[in-house]
Amino acid sequence: MVAIIILVVFLAVIGTPLFVVMGFSALVNHQMAEIDLQAVIINFYQLASKPMLQTIPLFAFAGYLLTYSQAPQRLLHLSRALLGWIPGGLSIVAIIACSILTALTGASGVTIVALGGLLLPALAKDGYDERFRLGLVTTGGSLGILFAPSLPVILYGVVAEASIDDLFRAGILPGVLIIFLLSAYGIFYGIRHKIPRQRFVTSDLIKAVWDAKWEIPLPVLIIGGIYSGKFAISEAAVVAVAYVFVVEVLICRDIRFRDLGRIARESVVLVGGILIILGMTMAVTNYMIDEDVPTRMLEYFSARMTSKYAFLVVLNIFLLIIGCMIDIYAAIVLIVPLILPIALQYGIDPVHLGIIFLTNLGIGYITPPVGMNLFIASIRFREPVLKLYWASLVFLALLLVALVVITYVPWISLVLIAPVDVLP
């Protein structure tokens, strides 16, 4: 058994695709435990039968359509016309724009690639120093994970069998808290460094609103529909794809029909990777459940840690490390089934756990030394990764402050779904 663990770790370290590592682990462990290998295929069938899973490819395709259109530029211009008069206004624009795009695409790397080329020159032109603008844009790729229709939230709901509607409601205030802290720092920076403000011009705002008139209703339609209960998540996914297709392909004509195949292929590659990893990881997880691994972990923690708050400290440190090393989708399907029974034993609400879990993994994207967004930004901006470490430290500290509040003040997550029970 020890030899198998060492081999699996070695395969992961040398860069073997994660689904291969998990598949190898699943097959070997099932064989050693004399469990019929058909159980692995059954896991894939069970995965395909989950009703919420259909939303992932639909939201991913809608997000990629938006990314390849001119919608990000139009929304950026609108945000700047609306908020540019505030001290550090462009930094707030960048934070909000990154949050929206990450929520819609579910991929933080896409946000850095799509908006980085727009935001960095604009920030430089307004007088923001290199360290601030690199740190801001790199961090921006980690924002928006908690907002609808974020794919990681949907995936957590599927794996944890938690209400996705409740998870989206629970993510509102924690997500706003993160944006508020980063925006407050942007305002402080703007005042301290005397960043020139953009004069508020009504005609510019009217023009920006007119240019983005078709994109403005999208978040209202989708997010408002989900939060108000007008749409189920699966219905919202269909509406999102249909609306984005009509607007970006037929009305604005930013995307040509001949490009749809390429864009669909890219979104399918993302989703296919998620599903393969999910299926293989579910096989490993079910093997661990058969071997009573969660029960033994629970007994271990219960014997050594009686305080819920101490458990949360250990959990946050563990998840930050996991967030650095493993893709968020793989981390959800691999870790959640193991952590959830232990968290329930300590009286932690599954929805609150989901917000803690996703916040940690989002922060892990920019946590040195191996946070994924640090390397994506390094490639995109052609900067040494060490420079991005230093550039992101202030923003990382602010995100950790938000994490502490989210972790130890559960009503921030739960008040919108259970206002009577969670208020002091």
SVG drawing of the C-alpha trace seen along z (x, -y; Angstrom):
<svg xmlns="http://www.w3.org/2000/svg" viewBox="-40 -66 52 76">
<polyline fill="none" stroke="black" stroke-width="0.4" points="0.0,0.0 2.8,-2.4 4.5,-1.6 1.3,-2.5 1.0,-5.8 4.6,-6.7 4.1,-5.8 0.9,-7.9 2.7,-10.9 5.6,-10.5 3.3,-10.4 1.6,-13.6 5.0,-15.4 6.4,-14.6 3.3,-16.2 1.2,-13.1 -2.3,-14.3 -4.5,-14.2 -7.1,-12.0 -4.4,-9.4 -3.1,-9.5 -6.6,-9.2 -7.6,-6.5 -4.4,-4.5 -5.0,-4.8 -8.6,-3.8 -8.0,-0.7 -5.0,0.5 -6.8,0.0 -10.0,1.7 -7.9,4.6 -6.0,4.9 -9.3,4.7 -10.8,7.4 -13.5,5.0 -14.9,5.6 -13.4,3.0 -16.9,2.5 -17.4,0.3 -15.3,-2.4 -17.6,-2.4 -20.6,-2.5 -19.2,-5.7 -19.2,-7.3 -22.8,-6.3 -23.8,-7.7 -22.0,-10.9 -23.8,-11.2 -27.1,-10.8 -26.7,-13.8 -29.3,-16.4 -27.2,-19.4 -24.2,-18.3 -25.8,-19.5 -25.4,-23.1 -21.6,-22.9 -21.1,-22.6 -23.8,-25.2 -22.4,-27.9 -18.9,-27.1 -19.9,-27.6 -21.7,-30.9 -18.6,-32.1 -16.3,-31.3 -18.7,-33.1 -18.5,-36.2 -14.7,-35.9 -14.2,-35.8 -16.6,-38.6 -16.1,-42.3 -18.3,-42.2 -15.4,-42.4 -14.2,-45.7 -17.7,-47.1 -18.3,-46.2 -14.9,-47.6 -15.7,-51.0 -19.0,-51.1 -17.5,-50.4 -14.9,-53.1 -17.4,-55.7 -19.4,-54.9 -16.7,-54.6 -13.7,-56.4 -14.4,-59.5 -13.7,-57.6 -10.1,-57.8 -8.5,-54.6 -11.6,-54.1 -9.9,-52.1 -8.7,-49.6 -12.3,-49.1 -13.3,-48.7 -10.6,-46.0 -11.8,-44.2 -15.5,-44.2 -14.7,-43.3 -12.5,-40.3 -15.1,-39.1 -17.9,-39.2 -15.8,-37.4 -14.6,-34.7 -18.1,-34.1 -19.4,-33.7 -16.5,-31.5 -15.6,-29.6 -11.9,-29.7 -9.7,-32.3 -6.9,-31.8 -9.3,-32.9 -9.9,-36.1 -6.2,-36.9 -5.7,-36.1 -8.9,-37.9 -8.7,-41.1 -5.0,-41.4 -4.2,-42.9 -6.9,-45.6 -6.3,-46.4 -2.5,-46.5 -2.0,-49.3 -5.0,-51.2 -3.7,-51.0 -0.2,-52.1 -1.6,-55.0 -3.4,-56.2 -0.2,-56.2 -0.5,-52.9 3.0,-51.5 4.0,-48.2 3.9,-46.2 0.3,-47.3 -1.1,-46.7 0.5,-43.2 -0.7,-42.2 -4.2,-43.5 -4.7,-41.8 -3.2,-38.5 -5.4,-38.6 -8.4,-39.5 -8.4,-36.1 -9.2,-34.6 -12.3,-36.8 -15.9,-36.0 -15.8,-32.3 -18.5,-32.7 -21.0,-34.4 -23.6,-32.8 -23.3,-31.1 -19.8,-30.0 -19.0,-26.4 -17.0,-25.6 -20.1,-26.4 -22.3,-24.1 -19.7,-21.3 -19.4,-21.6 -23.2,-21.4 -23.2,-18.2 -20.4,-16.5 -21.6,-17.6 -25.3,-17.1 -26.0,-20.6 -28.5,-23.0 -26.9,-25.0 -29.5,-27.8 -28.5,-28.1 -24.8,-28.1 -25.3,-30.9 -27.2,-32.9 -24.6,-32.1 -21.8,-33.4 -23.2,-36.9 -22.1,-38.6 -18.7,-36.8 -18.0,-37.8 -19.1,-41.4 -16.8,-41.4 -13.8,-40.4 -14.6,-43.0 -15.1,-45.7 -11.7,-45.0 -9.8,-45.1 -11.7,-48.1 -11.0,-49.9 -7.3,-49.2 -7.6,-50.5 -9.1,-53.8 -6.4,-54.1 -3.7,-53.6 -5.4,-56.1 -5.4,-58.8 -1.9,-58.0 -0.3,-58.1 -2.5,-60.9 -3.8,-58.9 -5.7,-61.3 -9.4,-60.7 -11.5,-60.5 -14.0,-63.4 -17.6,-62.1 -19.1,-62.9 -22.8,-62.1 -22.4,-61.8 -19.6,-59.3 -21.7,-57.2 -24.7,-57.4 -22.5,-56.2 -21.0,-53.4 -24.5,-52.3 -25.6,-52.3 -22.6,-50.3 -23.2,-47.7 -27.0,-47.7 -27.2,-44.1 -24.7,-42.8 -26.2,-44.8 -29.3,-42.6 -27.4,-39.4 -26.3,-39.4 -29.6,-40.8 -31.4,-38.1 -29.3,-35.1 -28.3,-36.1 -31.6,-37.8 -33.5,-34.8 -31.5,-32.3 -31.6,-34.3 -35.3,-35.2 -36.2,-31.6 -37.6,-32.3 -35.1,-30.0 -33.8,-26.7 -30.0,-26.4 -30.5,-24.2 -33.0,-26.6 -30.7,-29.5 -27.9,-27.7 -30.1,-27.3 -31.2,-30.9 -27.6,-32.1 -26.4,-30.2 -29.4,-31.3 -29.1,-35.0 -25.3,-35.2 -25.6,-33.4 -28.3,-35.8 -26.5,-38.9 -22.9,-38.1 -23.4,-36.1 -26.6,-37.5 -27.0,-41.1 -23.5,-42.4 -21.8,-40.0 -18.6,-39.9 -18.3,-36.1 -18.6,-34.6 -20.5,-31.4 -17.3,-29.7 -15.7,-30.4 -18.4,-28.7 -16.9,-25.3 -13.5,-26.4 -15.0,-28.1 -17.3,-25.2 -14.3,-22.8 -12.3,-24.9 -15.2,-24.9 -15.8,-21.2 -12.1,-20.5 -12.5,-22.4 -15.7,-20.5 -14.4,-17.2 -11.3,-17.5 -13.5,-18.3 -15.8,-15.3 -13.0,-12.8 -11.2,-14.0 -14.5,-14.0 -15.4,-10.4 -11.9,-9.0 -11.8,-10.9 -15.2,-9.6 -13.9,-6.1 -11.0,-6.8 -13.3,-8.4 -15.8,-5.5 -12.9,-3.1 -11.8,-5.2 -15.4,-5.1 -15.5,-1.4 -12.2,-1.2 -13.7,-3.4 -11.0,-6.1 -13.4,-9.0 -14.4,-7.2 -10.8,-6.7 -10.0,-10.3 -12.9,-11.4 -11.8,-9.2 -8.3,-10.6 -9.4,-14.3 -12.0,-13.7 -9.3,-12.2 -6.9,-15.0 -9.0,-18.1 -12.1,-18.9 -12.5,-22.5 -14.4,-23.4 -12.3,-26.6 -9.0,-24.7 -10.3,-22.3 -11.2,-25.3 -7.6,-26.7 -6.2,-23.4 -8.7,-23.1 -7.9,-26.5 -4.1,-25.8 -4.7,-22.5 -7.0,-23.9 -4.6,-26.8 -1.9,-24.2 -4.3,-22.1 -5.4,-25.2 -1.8,-25.9 -1.2,-22.4 -4.4,-21.1 -6.9,-22.5 -10.1,-23.7 -12.3,-21.2 -10.1,-18.3 -9.8,-19.5 -13.5,-19.7 -14.2,-16.2 -11.2,-14.7 -11.3,-16.5 -15.0,-17.4 -16.2,-13.8 -13.4,-13.3 -13.8,-16.6 -17.6,-16.9 -18.3,-14.1 -15.6,-15.5 -17.0,-19.1 -20.5,-17.8 -19.3,-16.2 -18.0,-19.6 -21.4,-21.2 -20.3,-23.1 -23.1,-23.7 -22.4,-22.1 -23.2,-25.4 -20.9,-27.4 -18.2,-24.7 -18.7,-25.2 -18.0,-29.0 -14.9,-28.4 -13.8,-25.7 -14.2,-27.7 -12.7,-30.9 -9.6,-28.9 -9.2,-27.4 -9.6,-30.8 -6.9,-32.3 -4.7,-29.2 -4.5,-30.4 -2.2,-33.3 -0.5,-31.7 3.3,-31.2 5.2,-29.2 3.0,-27.3 -0.3,-29.1 -1.7,-28.5 -2.5,-32.2 1.0,-33.3 2.3,-31.2 -0.5,-32.0 0.2,-35.7 3.9,-35.2 3.4,-33.7 0.7,-36.2 2.6,-39.3 6.1,-37.9 7.3,-38.7 9.4,-36.6 7.2,-34.7 9.2,-35.9 8.1,-39.5 4.5,-38.4 5.0,-36.7 5.9,-40.1 3.3,-42.0 0.5,-39.8 1.5,-39.8 -0.6,-42.8 -3.7,-41.4 -3.1,-38.0 -3.0,-39.5 -6.4,-41.2 -7.9,-38.0 -6.7,-36.1 -8.4,-38.7 -11.6,-38.1 -11.1,-34.4 -10.8,-34.7 -14.1,-36.7 -15.9,-34.2 -14.6,-31.3 -15.4,-32.5 -18.5,-34.6 -20.8,-32.0 -23.8,-34.3 -22.2,-36.2 -22.6,-33.1 -25.9,-31.8 -28.0,-34.9 -29.5,-35.0 -30.6,-31.4 -31.5,-31.1 -31.9,-34.6 -33.6,-33.5 -31.3,-30.7 -27.9,-32.4 -28.3,-35.9 -26.9,-36.3"/>
</svg>
